[in-house]
Amino acid sequence: RGSASAGTGSVSVSVTDLKPETEYFAYFVLQGTGAVYSEKVLLSKFTTRKVVRPIITLDLQNPNVYISSDSNAVADWMLIVYNNRLLSSLLTAKFSTVCVENTPSTYRGADYTVLRALNENGSSGSVFDEYATEDEKSVIAAYIQAATASSSGSVVAVGHNLNVAAGRRISVSCAEYMSPTTQYAFLTTGRSALGSGYAFRAIYPVFKPDSMHPVVTTLSAALTVNTSGPTVSSYTVSGSITLSFDEYLYYLERSDNPETADTLYSVDTAPILGDSASGYVHLGNLVTARSNSNAISVSDTGKAGVQTQTITATVTNATNGTYMTFTSYLCDQYSNMGTESLAITVRIVKDEDDNYIAVAEIPASWDGR
């Protein structure tokens, strides 16, 4: 029972504490400004619906996450750095400390976290949906709903009040928020527009697929020129050249059999004739051509099984134009290869003071400086 002022327009009236799936009759009497009541009573019949918590599903097709629900829902989401050191203690907490009494022992293990419960399936929604206490659900819902993105923090993107229609997928593109070298986790919470309890989901690892081969970020050349010869063509260069890349180096071994998968190896800088490690190939074995094998070579003082992100070349009495070329199958962990082979070339040039100096050159497509 109640009253509301309508003026000349319409007014919405909220009624609480109704039973679900029940038929109700609402009676309305209108009163004008002159305290005169309408002669007739207006009757409206309606049936309430059962309000249930939605079941939210996340599908991952990096770098996109798809949100779907079995019933209409309003969702909030956040994208966070997936790193134990940076994760909120709310997510790394043991699930056993925030679950209900009848939670199976499977979900009470010492290493079973809240984040894992958000990620894994229960019989109706996530494990978290099924076994977290109501207080814990309120805490995690508030954590996601209040999240704000920061360029320096662990929360890199958020979305609020996203309408998810039953049976339809909503795509969230995460690419613009992510670095190719970092993994992320996507968390969401949602509830029925009619005011049900909250549902939860998490999915990881979310990452930005890398489509670029490794590129050189720094090139340092410690080279000296011996100008004792009669012409530039007789001058020689000695020293070292070091290339540092933006990611670790790999080698893709192509299979001659179309029914057999290619093999991806990590690259180390151990001596060619020294020890070897399973899953690794020595950098020296990836050199395919040299203008003079005695003048330029790969430094092989590393250890077998230690992945490298650098290439160091030793130069000894090299003449102008001396070069070393690597296999075209030098790549990154996603098998991204260059359109041309990586080569290191030694050049003798004049500086601004008209002195002869030595420089190292690499193809422009490999130069990320």
C-alpha positions as CSV (number, residue, x, y, z in Angstrom):
1,R,0.0,0.0,0.0
2,G,1.3,3.5,-0.8
3,S,0.8,6.7,-2.8
4,A,2.7,8.6,-5.4
5,S,2.4,11.9,-7.2
6,A,2.1,11.6,-11.0
7,G,1.5,15.2,-12.2
8,T,0.6,15.2,-15.9
9,G,3.1,12.5,-16.8
10,S,3.8,8.9,-15.8
11,V,5.4,7.7,-12.6
12,S,7.2,4.4,-11.7
13,V,6.2,2.8,-8.5
14,S,8.5,0.2,-6.8
15,V,7.1,-2.6,-4.7
16,T,9.3,-4.7,-2.5
17,D,9.1,-8.0,-0.6
18,L,7.0,-9.8,-3.2
19,K,7.1,-13.5,-3.5
20,P,8.5,-15.0,-6.8
21,E,6.3,-16.6,-9.3
22,T,3.2,-15.3,-7.7
23,E,0.1,-13.5,-9.2
24,Y,-0.8,-10.1,-7.7
25,F,-3.5,-7.6,-8.2
26,A,-2.8,-3.9,-7.9
27,Y,-5.6,-1.4,-7.3
28,F,-5.3,2.3,-8.1
29,V,-7.5,5.2,-7.1
30,L,-6.8,8.6,-8.6
31,Q,-7.1,11.9,-6.7
32,G,-7.2,15.2,-8.4
33,T,-6.0,18.6,-7.0
34,G,-9.4,19.3,-5.7
35,A,-9.3,16.2,-3.3
36,V,-11.9,14.5,-5.5
37,Y,-11.3,10.8,-6.0
38,S,-12.0,8.9,-9.3
39,E,-15.3,7.2,-9.5
40,K,-13.7,4.0,-10.7
41,V,-10.9,1.9,-9.3
42,L,-8.2,0.8,-11.8
43,L,-7.0,-2.8,-11.6
44,S,-3.7,-4.2,-12.8
45,K,-2.8,-7.9,-12.7
46,F,0.8,-9.1,-12.9
47,T,2.9,-12.1,-12.0
48,T,6.3,-11.8,-10.5
49,R,9.3,-13.7,-11.9
50,K,11.8,-15.8,-10.0
51,V,15.0,-13.8,-9.6
52,V,18.1,-16.0,-10.1
53,R,21.8,-15.4,-10.1
54,P,23.0,-15.5,-13.7
55,I,25.7,-17.9,-14.8
56,I,28.5,-15.9,-16.4
57,T,30.9,-17.5,-18.9
58,L,34.2,-16.2,-20.2
59,D,35.8,-17.3,-23.5
60,L,39.3,-16.4,-24.4
61,Q,40.6,-15.7,-27.9
62,N,43.7,-13.6,-27.2
63,P,43.7,-10.7,-27.2
64,N,39.9,-10.7,-26.9
65,V,37.7,-11.9,-24.0
66,Y,34.0,-12.8,-24.6
67,I,31.5,-12.4,-21.8
68,S,28.2,-14.3,-22.0
69,S,25.4,-15.1,-19.5
70,D,22.5,-17.5,-19.4
71,S,20.2,-14.6,-18.4
72,N,20.2,-10.9,-18.8
73,A,22.8,-9.4,-16.6
74,V,24.7,-6.2,-15.9
75,A,28.4,-6.8,-15.6
76,D,31.6,-5.1,-14.4
77,W,35.1,-6.2,-15.5
78,M,38.7,-5.5,-14.8
79,L,42.0,-6.5,-16.5
80,I,44.9,-7.0,-14.2
81,V,48.6,-8.0,-14.4
82,Y,48.8,-11.7,-13.9
83,N,51.8,-11.8,-11.6
84,N,51.8,-13.2,-8.1
85,R,53.9,-10.3,-6.8
86,L,51.4,-7.7,-8.1
87,L,48.1,-9.6,-7.5
88,S,45.8,-8.3,-4.8
89,S,45.9,-10.2,-1.5
90,L,42.1,-10.6,-2.1
91,L,42.9,-12.9,-5.0
92,T,45.9,-14.8,-3.6
93,A,44.2,-15.6,-0.3
94,K,43.5,-19.2,0.4
95,F,39.9,-20.1,-0.7
96,S,39.6,-22.3,2.4
97,T,39.5,-19.1,4.5
98,V,36.5,-17.6,2.7
99,C,34.4,-20.6,1.7
100,V,31.3,-22.1,3.3
101,E,31.4,-25.1,5.6
102,N,30.3,-27.7,3.1
103,T,32.9,-26.9,0.5
104,P,34.6,-30.1,-0.8
105,S,38.2,-30.7,0.3
106,T,39.3,-30.4,-3.4
107,Y,38.8,-26.6,-3.0
108,R,40.3,-26.3,0.4
109,G,43.9,-27.1,-0.5
110,A,46.8,-24.9,0.7
111,D,47.5,-23.8,-2.9
112,Y,43.9,-23.3,-3.9
113,T,43.4,-19.5,-4.1
114,V,40.4,-17.2,-4.6
115,L,41.6,-16.4,-8.1
116,R,41.6,-20.1,-8.9
117,A,38.1,-20.5,-7.5
118,L,37.0,-17.6,-9.7
119,N,38.5,-19.4,-12.8
120,E,37.4,-23.0,-12.4
121,N,33.9,-24.4,-13.1
122,G,31.5,-25.5,-10.4
123,S,28.3,-27.3,-11.0
124,S,26.5,-24.0,-11.5
125,G,28.8,-21.2,-12.4
126,S,32.3,-20.9,-11.0
127,V,33.6,-22.6,-7.9
128,F,33.6,-19.2,-6.3
129,D,29.9,-18.8,-7.1
130,E,29.0,-22.1,-5.5
131,Y,31.1,-22.1,-2.4
132,A,32.3,-18.6,-1.4
133,T,30.5,-17.0,1.6
134,E,28.1,-14.2,1.0
135,D,30.4,-11.8,2.8
136,E,33.3,-12.8,0.5
137,K,31.1,-12.3,-2.6
138,S,30.3,-8.8,-1.4
139,V,34.0,-8.1,-1.0
140,I,35.1,-9.3,-4.4
141,A,32.1,-7.6,-6.1
142,A,33.1,-4.3,-4.5
143,Y,36.7,-4.9,-5.5
144,I,35.8,-5.3,-9.2
145,Q,33.1,-2.6,-9.3
146,A,35.3,0.1,-7.6
147,A,38.4,-0.7,-9.7
148,T,40.1,2.1,-11.6
149,A,42.7,1.7,-14.3
150,S,46.2,3.1,-13.8
151,S,49.3,3.1,-16.2
152,S,51.6,2.4,-13.2
153,G,49.4,-0.1,-11.2
154,S,48.4,-3.7,-11.6
155,V,44.9,-2.8,-12.9
156,V,45.3,-1.8,-16.5
157,A,41.7,-1.5,-17.7
158,V,38.1,-1.6,-16.4
159,G,34.6,-1.6,-17.7
160,H,31.4,-0.9,-15.8
161,N,27.6,-1.5,-16.2
162,L,28.0,-3.6,-19.3
163,N,24.6,-5.0,-20.4
164,V,24.9,-8.7,-21.3
165,A,21.8,-10.1,-23.0
166,A,21.0,-13.7,-22.4
167,G,22.6,-16.0,-25.0
168,R,24.7,-13.3,-26.6
169,R,28.4,-12.7,-26.4
170,I,30.0,-9.4,-25.6
171,S,33.5,-8.9,-26.9
172,V,36.1,-7.0,-24.9
173,S,39.2,-6.2,-26.9
174,C,42.2,-6.0,-24.5
175,A,45.0,-5.5,-27.0
176,E,45.3,-1.7,-26.5
177,Y,45.9,-2.2,-22.8
178,M,48.5,-4.9,-22.9
179,S,52.2,-5.3,-23.4
180,P,53.3,-8.3,-25.6
181,T,55.7,-9.4,-22.9
182,T,53.2,-9.4,-20.0
183,Q,50.4,-11.8,-19.1
184,Y,47.1,-10.6,-17.6
185,A,43.9,-11.9,-15.9
186,F,40.4,-10.9,-16.7
187,L,37.8,-10.7,-13.9
188,T,34.1,-10.0,-14.1
189,T,31.1,-9.9,-11.8
190,G,27.5,-9.5,-12.8
191,R,23.9,-9.8,-11.5
192,S,20.4,-9.8,-12.9
193,A,19.0,-6.4,-13.8
194,L,16.2,-7.4,-11.4
195,G,18.6,-7.5,-8.5
196,S,19.8,-11.0,-8.0
197,G,23.0,-12.1,-6.2
198,Y,26.3,-11.6,-7.9
199,A,28.0,-14.1,-10.3
200,F,31.8,-14.2,-10.8
201,R,34.3,-15.4,-13.4
202,A,38.0,-15.0,-14.1
203,I,40.1,-16.2,-17.0
204,Y,43.9,-16.2,-17.6
205,P,46.4,-15.9,-19.1
206,V,45.3,-13.1,-21.3
207,F,48.0,-11.8,-23.6
208,K,48.7,-9.7,-26.7
209,P,49.9,-12.0,-29.5
210,D,53.2,-11.0,-30.9
211,S,53.4,-10.7,-34.7
212,M,56.9,-9.1,-34.9
213,H,60.2,-10.9,-35.0
214,P,62.9,-9.9,-32.5
215,V,64.5,-6.5,-33.2
216,V,67.7,-5.0,-32.0
217,T,67.2,-2.4,-29.2
218,T,70.9,-1.6,-28.7
219,L,73.9,-2.0,-30.9
220,S,77.3,-1.4,-29.3
221,A,80.5,-1.6,-31.4
222,A,84.0,-1.5,-29.7
223,L,86.0,-1.5,-32.9
224,T,89.5,-0.1,-33.8
225,V,90.8,0.5,-37.3
226,N,94.4,-0.4,-38.3
227,T,95.3,2.2,-41.1
228,S,98.8,1.0,-41.7
229,G,98.0,-0.3,-45.2
230,P,98.4,1.8,-48.3
231,T,94.6,2.0,-49.1
232,V,91.3,1.8,-47.4
233,S,90.8,-1.7,-48.8
234,S,93.8,-2.8,-47.0
235,Y,92.8,-1.4,-43.6
236,T,91.7,-3.9,-41.0
237,V,89.2,-3.8,-38.1
238,S,89.4,-5.6,-34.8
239,G,87.1,-5.6,-31.7
240,S,83.6,-6.7,-30.8
241,I,80.0,-6.0,-31.8
242,T,77.1,-6.7,-29.4
243,L,73.4,-6.7,-30.4
244,S,70.7,-6.7,-27.7
245,F,67.2,-7.8,-28.7
246,D,63.8,-6.9,-27.3
247,E,63.0,-10.6,-26.7
248,Y,64.7,-14.0,-26.4
249,L,66.0,-15.7,-29.5
250,Y,64.6,-18.9,-30.9
251,Y,65.3,-21.1,-33.9
252,L,62.5,-22.8,-35.9
253,E,63.5,-26.1,-37.4
254,R,61.2,-26.8,-40.4
255,S,59.9,-30.3,-40.9
256,D,60.2,-31.8,-44.4
257,N,57.1,-33.9,-43.6
258,P,53.8,-32.0,-43.8
259,E,52.4,-34.4,-41.2
260,T,55.1,-33.6,-38.6
261,A,55.1,-30.3,-36.7
262,D,58.0,-27.9,-36.8
263,T,60.3,-27.8,-33.8
264,L,61.1,-24.6,-31.9
265,Y,64.4,-24.4,-30.1
266,S,65.7,-21.8,-27.6
267,V,69.1,-20.3,-28.5
268,D,72.2,-20.3,-26.2
269,T,75.7,-19.1,-26.8
270,A,77.6,-22.2,-25.7
271,P,80.6,-23.4,-27.8
272,I,79.6,-25.4,-30.8
273,L,81.7,-28.3,-29.8
274,G,80.9,-28.0,-26.1
275,D,78.0,-29.2,-23.9
276,S,74.5,-29.2,-25.2
277,A,71.1,-28.9,-23.5
278,S,67.8,-30.5,-24.6
279,G,65.5,-28.0,-26.4
280,Y,68.4,-25.6,-27.2
281,V,70.6,-24.9,-30.2
282,H,73.9,-23.1,-30.1
283,L,74.0,-19.6,-31.8
284,G,77.2,-20.5,-33.6
285,N,75.3,-23.2,-35.5
286,L,72.9,-20.7,-36.9
287,V,75.5,-18.8,-38.9
288,T,74.9,-19.6,-42.6
289,A,77.4,-17.4,-44.3
290,R,80.6,-15.4,-43.6
291,S,82.8,-13.4,-46.0
292,N,85.8,-14.5,-44.0
293,S,85.5,-17.1,-41.3
294,N,88.7,-15.9,-39.6
295,A,87.6,-12.3,-39.5
296,I,84.2,-12.4,-37.9
297,S,82.6,-15.0,-35.6
298,V,80.1,-15.5,-32.9
299,S,81.3,-15.2,-29.3
300,D,80.6,-18.6,-27.7
301,T,81.5,-18.2,-24.1
302,G,78.0,-18.8,-22.7
303,K,76.6,-21.9,-21.0
304,A,74.5,-24.6,-22.6
305,G,70.8,-24.3,-21.7
306,V,71.0,-20.6,-20.8
307,Q,68.8,-18.6,-23.2
308,T,70.2,-15.6,-24.9
309,Q,68.8,-12.2,-25.8
310,T,72.1,-10.9,-27.2
311,I,74.5,-11.7,-30.0
312,T,78.2,-10.8,-29.6
313,A,80.5,-11.0,-32.7
314,T,84.3,-11.1,-32.4
315,V,86.0,-9.2,-35.2
316,T,89.7,-9.9,-36.0
317,N,91.6,-8.1,-38.8
318,A,88.4,-7.8,-40.8
319,T,88.4,-5.7,-44.0
320,N,85.8,-3.3,-45.2
321,G,82.5,-5.1,-45.9
322,T,83.2,-8.2,-43.9
323,Y,79.9,-9.8,-42.9
324,M,78.2,-12.6,-41.1
325,T,74.7,-13.9,-41.9
326,F,72.3,-15.9,-39.7
327,T,69.7,-18.4,-40.7
328,S,66.4,-17.0,-41.9
329,Y,64.7,-19.2,-39.2
330,L,66.0,-17.1,-36.3
331,C,62.7,-16.1,-34.6
332,D,60.9,-15.4,-31.3
333,Q,58.8,-17.7,-29.1
334,Y,55.8,-17.3,-31.5
335,S,57.9,-18.3,-34.5
336,N,57.9,-14.8,-35.9
337,M,60.7,-14.6,-38.5
338,G,62.2,-11.6,-40.4
339,T,61.4,-11.1,-44.1
340,E,65.2,-11.0,-44.6
341,S,68.0,-12.7,-42.7
342,L,69.9,-11.0,-39.9
343,A,73.4,-10.0,-41.0
344,I,76.2,-8.0,-39.3
345,T,78.4,-6.1,-41.6
346,V,81.6,-4.2,-40.7
347,R,82.2,-0.9,-42.6
348,I,85.1,1.5,-42.6
349,V,83.9,5.1,-42.9
350,K,85.2,8.6,-42.2
351,D,83.9,10.6,-39.3
352,E,83.1,14.3,-39.2
353,D,86.8,15.0,-38.4
354,D,87.9,13.0,-41.5
355,N,89.3,10.1,-39.5
356,Y,88.6,6.5,-40.4
357,I,86.4,4.7,-38.0
358,A,84.7,1.3,-38.1
359,V,80.9,0.9,-37.7
360,A,78.5,-2.1,-37.6
361,E,75.5,-2.3,-39.8
362,I,72.4,-4.5,-39.6
363,P,69.3,-4.7,-42.0
364,A,66.8,-1.9,-41.3
365,S,64.0,-4.5,-40.7
366,W,65.9,-5.8,-37.7
367,D,66.7,-2.4,-36.3
368,G,64.3,-1.4,-33.5
369,R,66.4,1.4,-32.1
